[in-house]
Amino acid sequence: MLIACVMGLSLAMAAITLTIGYLTNPPRPARWVPNPRPGRSPYYDRGRSWTDLLCRAALVGLASMFFLIPGILLLAFVGGASSAAKPPHTHH
């Protein structure tokens, strides 16, 4: 359950990163751009591929997973410790 929650959050973070990356700087083909200065040679714009976006989204997803796992485990430990410290509930 814990791992599924962390993986779900990581996938959500990766999806948000992919969406923002696509909206702010979508993939475009490589091209030669004419130089605005006269007499200068054009320069090469390597473009942006889907690989750039997917790699960044995967990196954010993995990083968020590795940062979320210790926090969720700590919360689970604190919850378990606080319930173990309470006296057992008796029915009268």
TIRO-2110 file (N, C-alpha, C; in Angstrom, 1 decimal):
// TIRO-2110
0.8, -1.2, 0.0, N, 1, A
0.0, 0.0, 0.0, CA, 1, A
0.9, 1.3, 0.0, C, 1, A
1.9, 1.2, 0.8, N, 2, A
2.8, 2.4, 1.0, CA, 2, A
3.5, 2.6, -0.3, C, 2, A
4.0, 1.6, -0.9, N, 3, A
4.8, 1.7, -2.2, CA, 3, A
3.9, 2.2, -3.3, C, 3, A
2.7, 1.7, -3.3, N, 4, A
1.7, 2.1, -4.4, CA, 4, A
1.4, 3.6, -4.2, C, 4, A
1.3, 4.1, -3.0, N, 5, A
1.0, 5.5, -2.8, CA, 5, A
2.2, 6.3, -3.2, C, 5, A
3.4, 5.9, -2.9, N, 6, A
4.6, 6.7, -3.3, CA, 6, A
4.7, 6.6, -4.8, C, 6, A
4.5, 5.5, -5.4, N, 7, A
4.7, 5.4, -6.9, CA, 7, A
3.6, 6.2, -7.6, C, 7, A
2.4, 6.3, -7.0, N, 8, A
1.3, 7.1, -7.6, CA, 8, A
1.7, 8.6, -7.5, C, 8, A
2.2, 9.0, -6.4, N, 9, A
2.6, 10.4, -6.3, CA, 9, A
3.8, 10.7, -7.2, C, 9, A
4.7, 9.8, -7.4, N, 10, A
5.8, 10.0, -8.3, CA, 10, A
5.3, 10.1, -9.7, C, 10, A
4.4, 9.2, -10.1, N, 11, A
3.9, 9.3, -11.5, CA, 11, A
3.1, 10.6, -11.7, C, 11, A
2.4, 11.1, -10.7, N, 12, A
1.7, 12.4, -10.8, CA, 12, A
2.7, 13.5, -11.0, C, 12, A
3.8, 13.5, -10.2, N, 13, A
4.8, 14.5, -10.3, CA, 13, A
5.4, 14.5, -11.7, C, 13, A
5.7, 13.3, -12.2, N, 14, A
6.3, 13.1, -13.6, CA, 14, A
5.3, 13.7, -14.6, C, 14, A
4.0, 13.4, -14.5, N, 15, A
3.0, 13.8, -15.4, CA, 15, A
2.9, 15.4, -15.4, C, 15, A
2.9, 15.9, -14.2, N, 16, A
2.9, 17.4, -14.1, CA, 16, A
4.1, 18.0, -14.8, C, 16, A
5.3, 17.4, -14.5, N, 17, A
6.5, 17.9, -15.1, CA, 17, A
6.5, 17.8, -16.7, C, 17, A
6.0, 16.7, -17.2, N, 18, A
5.9, 16.5, -18.6, CA, 18, A
4.9, 17.5, -19.2, C, 18, A
3.8, 17.8, -18.6, N, 19, A
2.8, 18.7, -19.1, CA, 19, A
3.4, 20.2, -19.1, C, 19, A
4.0, 20.6, -18.0, N, 20, A
4.6, 21.9, -17.9, CA, 20, A
5.7, 22.1, -18.9, C, 20, A
6.5, 21.0, -19.1, N, 21, A
7.6, 21.1, -20.1, CA, 21, A
7.1, 21.2, -21.5, C, 21, A
6.0, 20.5, -21.8, N, 22, A
5.4, 20.5, -23.1, CA, 22, A
4.8, 21.9, -23.4, C, 22, A
4.1, 22.4, -22.4, N, 23, A
3.4, 23.7, -22.6, CA, 23, A
4.4, 24.9, -22.7, C, 23, A
5.5, 24.8, -21.9, N, 24, A
6.4, 26.0, -21.9, CA, 24, A
7.4, 25.9, -23.1, C, 24, A
7.8, 24.7, -23.5, N, 25, A
8.8, 24.6, -24.5, CA, 25, A
8.6, 23.3, -25.3, C, 25, A
7.6, 23.3, -26.2, N, 26, A
7.2, 22.0, -26.9, CA, 26, A
8.3, 21.5, -27.8, C, 26, A
8.3, 20.2, -28.1, N, 27, A
9.3, 19.6, -29.0, CA, 27, A
9.2, 20.3, -30.4, C, 27, A
10.4, 20.5, -30.9, N, 28, A
10.5, 21.1, -32.3, CA, 28, A
11.7, 20.5, -33.0, C, 28, A
11.6, 20.5, -34.3, N, 29, A
12.7, 19.9, -35.1, CA, 29, A
14.0, 20.8, -35.1, C, 29, A
15.1, 20.2, -35.3, N, 30, A
16.4, 20.9, -35.4, CA, 30, A
16.3, 21.7, -36.7, C, 30, A
17.0, 22.9, -36.7, N, 31, A
17.0, 23.7, -37.9, CA, 31, A
18.2, 24.7, -37.9, C, 31, A
18.4, 25.2, -39.0, N, 32, A
19.4, 26.3, -39.2, CA, 32, A
18.7, 27.6, -39.1, C, 32, A
19.1, 28.5, -38.1, N, 33, A
18.4, 29.7, -37.9, CA, 33, A
19.3, 30.9, -38.5, C, 33, A
18.7, 31.7, -39.4, N, 34, A
19.5, 32.8, -40.0, CA, 34, A
19.9, 33.8, -38.9, C, 34, A
21.1, 34.2, -39.0, N, 35, A
21.7, 35.1, -38.0, CA, 35, A
21.1, 36.5, -38.3, C, 35, A
20.6, 37.2, -37.3, N, 36, A
20.1, 38.6, -37.5, CA, 36, A
21.1, 39.6, -37.9, C, 36, A
22.4, 39.3, -37.6, N, 37, A
23.4, 40.3, -38.0, CA, 37, A
23.8, 40.0, -39.5, C, 37, A
23.8, 41.0, -40.3, N, 38, A
24.2, 40.8, -41.7, CA, 38, A
25.6, 40.3, -41.8, C, 38, A
25.9, 39.4, -42.8, N, 39, A
27.2, 38.9, -43.0, CA, 39, A
27.7, 37.8, -42.1, C, 39, A
26.9, 37.4, -41.1, N, 40, A
27.2, 36.3, -40.2, CA, 40, A
26.6, 35.1, -40.7, C, 40, A
27.2, 34.0, -40.4, N, 41, A
26.7, 32.7, -40.8, CA, 41, A
25.5, 32.3, -39.9, C, 41, A
24.6, 31.5, -40.5, N, 42, A
23.5, 31.0, -39.6, CA, 42, A
24.0, 30.1, -38.5, C, 42, A
23.2, 29.9, -37.5, N, 43, A
23.6, 29.0, -36.4, CA, 43, A
22.6, 27.9, -36.3, C, 43, A
23.1, 26.8, -35.7, N, 44, A
22.3, 25.6, -35.7, CA, 44, A
21.6, 25.5, -34.3, C, 44, A
20.3, 25.3, -34.4, N, 45, A
19.4, 25.1, -33.3, CA, 45, A
19.1, 23.6, -33.2, C, 45, A
19.6, 22.9, -32.2, N, 46, A
19.4, 21.5, -32.2, CA, 46, A
18.0, 21.1, -31.9, C, 46, A
17.1, 22.0, -31.6, N, 47, A
15.7, 21.7, -31.4, CA, 47, A
15.5, 21.1, -30.0, C, 47, A
14.4, 20.5, -29.9, N, 48, A
14.0, 19.8, -28.6, CA, 48, A
13.2, 18.6, -28.9, C, 48, A
13.6, 17.5, -28.4, N, 49, A
12.9, 16.2, -28.7, CA, 49, A
12.1, 15.8, -27.5, C, 49, A
11.3, 14.8, -27.8, N, 50, A
10.5, 14.2, -26.7, CA, 50, A
11.4, 13.5, -25.7, C, 50, A
12.6, 13.1, -26.1, N, 51, A
13.5, 12.4, -25.1, CA, 51, A
13.9, 13.4, -24.0, C, 51, A
14.1, 14.7, -24.4, N, 52, A
14.5, 15.7, -23.4, CA, 52, A
13.3, 15.8, -22.3, C, 52, A
12.1, 15.9, -22.8, N, 53, A
11.0, 16.0, -21.9, CA, 53, A
10.8, 14.8, -21.0, C, 53, A
10.9, 13.6, -21.7, N, 54, A
10.6, 12.4, -20.9, CA, 54, A
11.7, 12.1, -19.9, C, 54, A
13.0, 12.4, -20.2, N, 55, A
14.1, 12.2, -19.3, CA, 55, A
13.9, 13.2, -18.1, C, 55, A
13.5, 14.4, -18.3, N, 56, A
13.3, 15.3, -17.2, CA, 56, A
12.1, 14.9, -16.3, C, 56, A
11.1, 14.4, -17.0, N, 57, A
9.9, 13.9, -16.2, CA, 57, A
10.3, 12.7, -15.4, C, 57, A
11.1, 11.8, -15.9, N, 58, A
11.5, 10.6, -15.2, CA, 58, A
12.4, 10.9, -14.0, C, 58, A
13.3, 11.9, -14.2, N, 59, A
14.2, 12.4, -13.2, CA, 59, A
13.4, 13.0, -12.0, C, 59, A
12.4, 13.8, -12.3, N, 60, A
11.6, 14.4, -11.3, CA, 60, A
10.8, 13.3, -10.6, C, 60, A
10.2, 12.3, -11.3, N, 61, A
9.5, 11.3, -10.7, CA, 61, A
10.3, 10.4, -9.7, C, 61, A
11.5, 10.1, -10.2, N, 62, A
12.4, 9.3, -9.3, CA, 62, A
12.9, 10.1, -8.1, C, 62, A
13.2, 11.3, -8.3, N, 63, A
13.7, 12.2, -7.2, CA, 63, A
12.6, 12.3, -6.2, C, 63, A
11.3, 12.6, -6.6, N, 64, A
10.2, 12.7, -5.7, CA, 64, A
10.0, 11.4, -4.9, C, 64, A
10.1, 10.3, -5.6, N, 65, A
9.9, 9.0, -5.0, CA, 65, A
11.0, 8.8, -3.8, C, 65, A
12.2, 9.1, -4.1, N, 66, A
13.3, 8.9, -3.1, CA, 66, A
13.1, 9.9, -2.0, C, 66, A
12.6, 11.1, -2.2, N, 67, A
12.4, 12.1, -1.2, CA, 67, A
11.1, 11.8, -0.4, C, 67, A
10.1, 11.2, -1.0, N, 68, A
8.8, 10.9, -0.3, CA, 68, A
8.9, 9.6, 0.6, C, 68, A
9.7, 8.6, 0.1, N, 69, A
9.7, 7.4, 0.9, CA, 69, A
10.1, 7.5, 2.4, C, 69, A
11.2, 8.3, 2.7, N, 70, A
11.6, 8.4, 4.1, CA, 70, A
10.5, 9.2, 4.9, C, 70, A
9.9, 10.2, 4.3, N, 71, A
8.9, 10.9, 5.0, CA, 71, A
7.7, 10.1, 5.3, C, 71, A
7.2, 9.3, 4.3, N, 72, A
6.0, 8.5, 4.6, CA, 72, A
6.4, 7.4, 5.6, C, 72, A
7.6, 6.8, 5.5, N, 73, A
8.0, 5.8, 6.5, CA, 73, A
8.0, 6.4, 7.9, C, 73, A
8.5, 7.6, 8.0, N, 74, A
8.6, 8.3, 9.3, CA, 74, A
7.2, 8.6, 9.9, C, 74, A
6.3, 9.0, 9.0, N, 75, A
4.9, 9.2, 9.4, CA, 75, A
4.2, 7.9, 9.9, C, 75, A
4.5, 6.8, 9.2, N, 76, A
4.0, 5.5, 9.5, CA, 76, A
4.6, 5.0, 10.9, C, 76, A
5.8, 5.3, 11.1, N, 77, A
6.5, 4.9, 12.4, CA, 77, A
5.9, 5.7, 13.5, C, 77, A
5.7, 7.0, 13.3, N, 78, A
5.1, 7.9, 14.4, CA, 78, A
3.7, 7.4, 14.7, C, 78, A
2.9, 7.1, 13.6, N, 79, A
1.5, 6.7, 13.8, CA, 79, A
1.5, 5.3, 14.6, C, 79, A
2.4, 4.4, 14.2, N, 80, A
2.4, 3.1, 14.9, CA, 80, A
2.9, 3.3, 16.3, C, 80, A
3.9, 4.2, 16.6, N, 81, A
4.4, 4.3, 17.9, CA, 81, A
3.3, 5.0, 18.8, C, 81, A
2.6, 6.0, 18.3, N, 82, A
1.6, 6.6, 19.1, CA, 82, A
0.4, 5.7, 19.4, C, 82, A
0.0, 4.8, 18.5, N, 83, A
-1.1, 3.9, 18.8, CA, 83, A
-0.6, 2.8, 19.7, C, 83, A
0.7, 2.4, 19.7, N, 84, A
1.2, 1.4, 20.6, CA, 84, A
1.3, 1.9, 22.0, C, 84, A
1.5, 3.3, 22.1, N, 85, A
1.7, 3.8, 23.5, CA, 85, A
0.4, 4.0, 24.2, C, 85, A
-0.8, 3.9, 23.5, N, 86, A
-2.1, 4.0, 24.1, CA, 86, A
-2.4, 2.7, 24.8, C, 86, A
-3.2, 2.8, 25.9, N, 87, A
-3.6, 1.6, 26.6, CA, 87, A
-4.7, 0.9, 25.7, C, 87, A
-4.7, -0.4, 25.7, N, 88, A
-5.7, -1.1, 24.9, CA, 88, A
-7.1, -0.7, 25.3, C, 88, A
-8.0, -0.6, 24.3, N, 89, A
-9.4, -0.2, 24.5, CA, 89, A
-10.2, -1.5, 25.0, C, 89, A
-10.8, -1.3, 26.1, N, 90, A
-11.6, -2.4, 26.6, CA, 90, A
-13.1, -2.1, 26.5, C, 90, A
-13.9, -3.1, 26.3, N, 91, A
-15.3, -2.9, 26.1, CA, 91, A
-16.0, -3.3, 27.5, C, 91, A
-16.8, -2.4, 28.0, N, 92, A
-17.5, -2.6, 29.3, CA, 92, A
-19.0, -2.8, 29.0, C, 92, A
END
